[in-house]
């Protein structure tokens, strides 16, 4: 069979035949690893093509027999449209990924088949069933698959588009996370479990990569013993890498130092909020608001930069939360920010709670990209939440703040880390400018400019003239 595997893109990011220019945001793109892994799981007798709509146009008239689409919630409408187009042309279409796993019944209304959970075991079974003419609607695992047999991803399929990515050298050592954060689709997808590949297989894959690469693990220290073995095996390779993990790495001085010796130069850490009440509501008490600054300082002192994930719009947030958050990020010397508006994803405990309480304002999945307000906040209006989130994002990526961060990290973390921070910060700023993100601080009264005053006087004068004329 001729198989096409597709990663959909949002409207404002999609490359098409009519809009062929690729947005200049390569630092926010890193290897489409799940799709390349599915390609590697495909038996050799089938040919595979991969299309990422973020960097290349999708041809609905392509000569293929089967189309696989992997997608998150915000891309569900686009994925459904893709399925409709290919089904209209007589092609079989299969869905996989986070959204199909968390809402399989809805997804099944648009696709010929849905893979729930990991692709291992199930994807080859789908292909076999198609060839036998016995395709089922939903495929589920009887037990989580063993990742020891997962083959290396087929990175060669990205050869033509590699220049559009921050890196194509991405590795996954393990999947899942042991925490049960109530908003988290990872916890819902993997059921609060962490499964790791054998260290020797991960190292064999890393050895073939350039010096700089990234681990795309959800929480690379979820299994401390496995992480220690991995880091120790990485030390002799003298590589440089980034990954993501929970803030508890700061509590283990030995593991933190070992990660640095193993080549770790940056970590994405979900800080989420500095409010203890908010952390409790999110199911993330282990972040411990009282020790957050201390822990972050330890990580930076170890020579590792921090990109923070932050959520605004929690029930404890009022209109002053945006200023307080910005001040905390500055004090803590955070190197980069991924800002998320509280978004209960379908399939998570938080979504069920908000739906039960009638606080879901919109179920247009395309708005569930963490940049749009889809809930009724507890202590501010939706308009204030949107404005404050946009203001915070814009303020964090002011040019003078980017310059200060870069200069600071040049001395604190070294030239390589400083260069990465500069590139990442500039990309976020480019993204914000491209999307027209401005916002305003809802804790402060709107500033009345001279232009506003002049226009107001002219409007009042015009009203008076109109009133005189009508008399």
C-alpha positions in Angstrom: 0.0 0.0 0.0 0.9 3.6 -0.5 0.5 5.3 2.9 0.4 9.0 3.7 0.9 10.2 7.3 -0.3 13.7 8.0 0.3 16.2 10.8 -2.4 18.9 10.5 -1.7 22.6 11.1 -3.8 25.5 12.4 -5.2 28.0 9.8 -2.7 30.7 10.6 0.3 28.4 10.4 -0.7 26.1 7.6 1.4 26.0 4.4 -0.7 25.4 1.3 -0.4 25.7 -2.5 -1.9 29.2 -2.2 0.3 30.2 0.8 3.6 28.5 0.3 5.8 30.6 2.6 6.8 28.8 5.8 6.4 31.0 8.9 9.8 31.8 10.4 9.3 29.9 13.6 11.7 27.0 13.3 12.8 27.1 16.9 9.2 26.1 17.9 9.3 23.1 15.6 11.2 20.0 16.5 11.0 16.7 14.8 7.6 15.1 14.1 8.7 12.1 16.1 5.3 10.4 16.5 4.7 10.3 12.8 8.3 9.1 12.1 7.8 6.3 14.6 4.5 5.2 13.0 6.4 5.2 9.7 9.1 2.9 11.3 6.4 0.6 12.6 5.0 0.2 9.1 6.0 -3.1 7.4 8.6 -2.7 4.7 6.3 -3.8 1.9 4.4 -0.5 2.2 5.7 2.8 1.0 5.3 5.8 3.4 5.2 9.5 2.8 5.0 12.1 5.7 3.5 15.6 5.4 3.6 18.2 8.1 1.2 21.0 7.1 3.3 23.5 9.2 6.0 23.3 6.5 4.6 21.8 3.4 1.3 21.7 1.5 -1.0 18.7 1.6 -2.2 17.4 -1.8 -5.6 15.8 -1.5 -5.2 14.3 -4.9 -2.1 12.4 -4.0 -1.9 8.8 -5.3 -2.2 7.0 -2.0 -4.3 4.1 -0.6 -4.4 4.9 3.1 -4.1 8.2 5.1 -3.1 8.3 8.7 -3.7 11.6 10.7 -2.3 12.3 14.1 -3.5 15.3 16.0 -4.1 17.2 19.3 -7.4 18.7 20.3 -6.9 22.1 18.8 -6.3 20.5 15.4 -9.3 18.2 15.5 -11.5 20.4 13.1 -8.7 20.5 10.6 -8.1 16.7 10.9 -11.8 16.1 10.4 -11.8 18.2 7.3 -8.8 16.3 6.0 -10.5 13.0 6.6 -13.6 14.3 4.8 -11.6 15.3 1.7 -9.8 12.0 1.4 -12.8 9.8 2.1 -14.7 11.7 -0.6 -11.9 10.5 -2.9 -12.4 6.9 -1.8 -9.3 6.7 0.5 -9.3 4.9 3.8 -8.5 7.3 6.7 -7.2 6.3 10.2 -6.9 8.7 13.2 -4.4 8.5 16.0 -2.8 10.7 18.7 -4.0 12.5 21.8 -7.5 13.7 20.7 -8.5 10.5 19.1 -7.4 8.6 22.2 -9.3 10.8 24.6 -12.5 11.1 22.6 -12.5 8.1 20.3 -16.2 7.9 19.7 -16.4 11.5 18.4 -13.3 10.9 16.2 -14.8 7.7 14.8 -17.7 9.7 13.3 -15.1 11.3 10.9 -12.6 8.5 10.3 -12.8 4.9 9.1 -10.8 3.7 12.1 -9.3 5.1 15.3 -6.2 4.0 17.1 -6.5 4.5 20.9 -3.2 4.9 22.7 0.3 4.0 21.4 0.8 3.0 17.8 2.9 0.0 18.7 1.1 -3.3 18.0 -2.1 -1.6 16.8 -0.8 0.2 13.7 0.5 -3.0 12.0 -2.8 -4.7 13.0 -4.7 -1.9 11.2 -2.7 -2.4 8.1 -3.2 -6.1 8.2 -7.0 -5.7 8.6 -7.2 -3.2 5.7 -5.5 -5.7 3.4 -8.0 -8.4 4.6 -10.9 -6.1 4.1 -11.7 -6.4 7.8 -11.0 -2.9 9.2 -12.5 -2.3 12.6 -13.8 1.1 13.9 -11.8 1.4 17.1 -8.5 -0.3 18.0 -7.5 -0.5 21.7 -4.6 -2.2 23.6 -5.3 -5.0 26.0 -2.2 -4.0 27.8 0.3 -1.1 27.3 2.9 -2.2 24.7 6.5 -2.9 25.6 8.6 0.0 24.2 11.7 -2.2 24.0 10.8 -3.2 20.5 10.0 0.3 19.3 12.2 0.9 16.2 14.2 4.1 15.7 12.1 6.8 13.9 12.5 7.2 10.1 14.2 10.6 10.2 15.2 10.3 6.5 11.6 11.1 5.7 12.2 14.6 6.9 15.2 15.2 4.6 13.4 17.6 2.3 12.0 19.8 5.1 14.7 19.5 7.8 15.8 23.1 7.4 12.4 24.3 8.8 12.9 22.7 12.2 15.0 23.7 15.2 16.2 20.2 15.2 15.3 16.9 13.6 17.5 15.1 16.2 14.8 14.1 18.7 14.8 11.0 20.8 12.2 9.5 23.1 13.5 7.5 26.0 10.3 7.1 27.9 6.6 7.9 27.7 4.1 9.2 30.3 4.4 10.7 33.7 3.6 9.3 37.2 1.8 12.5 38.3 -1.9 13.0 38.0 -2.3 16.7 37.2 -6.0 17.2 36.6 -5.6 19.4 33.4 -3.0 17.1 31.8 -3.7 15.1 28.7 -0.5 13.2 29.2 -1.8 11.8 32.5 -5.1 11.0 30.9 -3.5 9.3 27.8 -1.0 7.2 29.8 -3.0 6.6 33.0 -0.3 8.1 35.3 2.3 5.5 34.1 5.8 5.9 32.8 7.3 3.3 30.5 10.9 3.5 29.4 13.0 2.0 26.6 16.1 0.1 27.5 18.9 2.5 28.2 21.2 0.7 25.8 18.8 1.2 22.9 18.4 4.9 23.7 22.1 5.3 23.8 22.6 3.5 20.5 20.1 5.9 18.9 21.8 9.0 20.5 25.2 7.9 19.3 24.1 8.3 15.7 22.8 11.9 16.2 24.7 15.2 16.1 26.2 16.6 19.2 23.2 18.7 20.0 19.8 16.9 20.3 16.7 16.8 22.4 14.8 14.3 24.5 11.0 14.6 23.9 10.1 12.6 27.0 7.1 13.9 29.0 9.1 13.7 32.2 12.6 12.4 31.8 13.1 11.8 35.6 9.8 10.1 36.2 11.8 6.9 37.0 14.8 8.1 39.0 16.8 4.9 38.7 16.3 4.7 35.0 17.2 8.4 34.6 20.4 7.9 36.6 21.4 4.9 34.3 20.6 7.0 31.2 22.5 10.0 32.4 25.6 8.0 33.4 25.6 6.3 30.0 25.4 9.8 28.3 28.4 11.3 30.1 31.1 9.7 27.9 29.3 10.8 24.7 29.9 14.5 25.5 26.6 15.5 23.8 24.4 18.5 24.6 20.7 18.1 25.0 17.5 19.6 26.3 14.4 17.9 27.7 11.5 18.4 30.1 10.9 17.2 33.6 9.2 18.2 36.8 10.7 20.6 39.3 11.5 17.8 41.7 14.9 17.4 39.9 16.0 20.3 42.1 15.5 18.2 45.2 18.0 15.6 44.1 21.4 17.3 44.1 23.2 14.1 42.8 20.7 13.6 39.9 20.8 17.3 39.0 24.6 17.4 38.8 24.6 14.1 36.9 22.1 15.5 34.3 24.5 18.5 33.8 27.5 16.2 33.4 25.5 14.1 30.9 25.1 17.2 28.7 21.8 18.7 29.8 21.8 22.5 29.1 18.1 23.3 29.3 14.8 22.0 30.7 11.2 22.7 30.2 9.5 22.8 33.6 5.8 23.2 34.2 5.7 25.8 36.9 2.0 26.5 36.1 1.4 29.0 38.9 2.9 30.4 42.1 -0.3 30.1 44.1 -0.5 27.2 46.5 -4.3 27.1 46.1 -4.1 27.0 42.4 -1.5 24.2 42.5 -3.8 22.2 44.8 -6.8 22.7 42.4 -4.6 21.6 39.5 -3.4 18.5 41.3 0.1 19.7 41.3 0.9 20.3 45.0 4.3 18.7 44.5 5.4 22.0 42.9 5.2 23.6 46.4 4.8 27.3 45.9 6.8 28.1 49.0 9.9 26.4 47.6 9.5 27.2 43.9 12.0 30.1 43.7 14.6 28.1 45.6 14.3 25.1 43.4 14.5 27.1 40.2 17.7 28.8 41.5 19.3 25.4 42.2 18.6 24.3 38.6 20.2 27.4 37.2 23.2 27.2 39.5 23.8 23.7 38.1 24.3 25.4 34.7 20.9 24.4 33.3 18.5 26.9 31.7 14.8 26.9 32.4 11.9 27.4 30.0 8.8 27.7 32.2 5.3 26.5 31.4 2.8 28.8 33.1 -1.0 28.7 33.3 -3.2 31.8 33.8 -6.9 31.8 34.5 -6.9 29.4 37.5 -9.7 29.8 40.0 -7.4 31.6 42.4 -6.3 34.2 39.8 -7.6 37.7 39.9 -6.7 40.6 37.6 -3.5 41.1 39.5 -2.2 37.6 38.6 -0.6 38.8 35.4 1.6 41.4 37.0 2.5 39.0 39.9 3.4 36.3 37.4 5.7 38.5 35.3 7.4 39.7 38.5 8.1 36.1 39.6 9.4 35.1 36.2 11.8 38.1 36.2 13.0 37.4 39.8 13.5 33.7 39.0 15.5 34.5 35.9 13.4 32.3 33.7 14.9 32.0 30.2 11.8 31.4 28.1 8.1 31.3 28.7 5.3 29.1 27.3 2.2 30.8 28.5 -1.1 28.8 28.5 -4.6 30.1 29.2 -6.3 27.5 31.4 -7.9 25.1 28.9 -9.6 21.9 30.2 -9.0 19.4 27.4 -11.6 16.8 26.7 -10.8 13.5 28.4 -9.2 15.1 31.4 -10.8 15.3 34.9 -10.8 19.1 34.7 -12.9 19.1 31.5 -15.5 17.0 33.2 -15.6 19.3 36.2 -15.9 22.5 34.2 -18.6 20.9 32.0 -20.5 19.7 35.1 -20.4 23.2 36.5 -21.5 24.9 33.3 -18.3 26.8 32.9 -17.3 25.7 29.4 -18.0 28.6 27.1 -17.1 27.1 23.8 -16.5 23.6 22.4 -15.0 24.7 19.1 -11.9 22.5 19.4 -9.8 24.9 17.3 -9.9 27.4 20.2 -8.4 24.8 22.5 -4.8 25.9 21.7 -4.1 27.4 25.1 -4.2 30.9 23.5 -8.0 31.4 23.6 -10.4 31.7 26.6 -12.9 28.8 26.5 -14.0 28.8 30.1 -15.7 31.2 32.5 -13.0 32.2 35.0 -13.9 32.4 38.7 -12.4 35.9 39.6 -12.4 37.8 36.4 -14.2 38.1 33.1 -13.2 36.1 30.0 -12.3 39.4 28.3 -10.0 40.3 31.2 -8.4 36.9 31.1 -7.7 37.1 27.4 -6.3 40.6 27.7 -4.1 39.8 30.6 -2.7 36.7 29.1 -1.8 38.6 25.9 -0.3 41.4 27.9 1.9 39.1 29.9 3.1 37.3 26.8 4.0 40.5 25.1 5.7 42.0 28.2 7.8 38.9 28.8 9.2 39.1 25.2 9.9 42.8 25.1 13.2 43.4 23.1 15.0 44.8 26.1 14.0 41.9 28.3 15.3 39.5 25.6 18.6 41.3 25.4 19.0 41.3 29.2 18.3 37.6 29.4 20.7 36.8 26.6 23.5 38.8 28.2 22.8 37.3 31.6 22.9 33.8 30.3 26.1 34.5 28.4 27.9 34.7 31.7 25.7 32.3 33.8 25.2 29.5 31.3 27.7 30.0 28.6 27.6 31.1 24.9 25.8 28.0 23.5 22.9 28.4 26.0 22.8 32.1 25.6 22.5 31.7 21.8 19.7 29.2 22.2 17.9 31.5 24.6 18.2 34.4 22.1 16.9 32.4 19.2 14.0 30.9 21.2 13.0 34.3 22.6 13.1 36.0 19.2 11.0 33.2 17.8 8.3 33.7 20.5 8.4 37.4 19.9 8.1 36.9 16.1 5.1 34.6 16.8 3.4 37.2 19.0 3.9 40.0 16.5 2.7 37.8 13.6 -0.5 37.0 15.5 -1.0 40.6 16.6 -0.8 39.8 20.4 -1.0 43.0 22.4 -3.5 42.7 25.2 -3.6 45.0 28.3 -3.1 44.7 32.0 -6.6 44.4 33.4 -5.3 45.4 36.9 -4.7 48.9 35.6 -7.1 51.5 34.2 -6.8 51.9 30.5 -4.4 54.8 29.7 -6.1 57.7 27.9 -3.8 59.0 25.2 -3.8 62.5 23.7 -5.2 60.9 20.5 -8.1 59.5 22.6 -8.8 62.9 24.1 -8.7 64.7 20.7 -11.0 62.1 19.1 -13.4 62.4 22.1 -13.6 66.2 21.8 -14.2 65.9 18.1 -17.0 63.4 18.7 -18.6 65.6 21.3 -18.4 68.6 19.0 -20.0 66.6 16.2 -22.8 65.5 18.5 -23.5 69.1 19.5 -23.5 70.3 15.9 -26.0 67.5 15.0 -28.2 68.4 17.9 -28.2 72.1 16.8 -29.0 71.2 13.2 -32.0 69.0 14.1 -33.6 71.8 16.3 
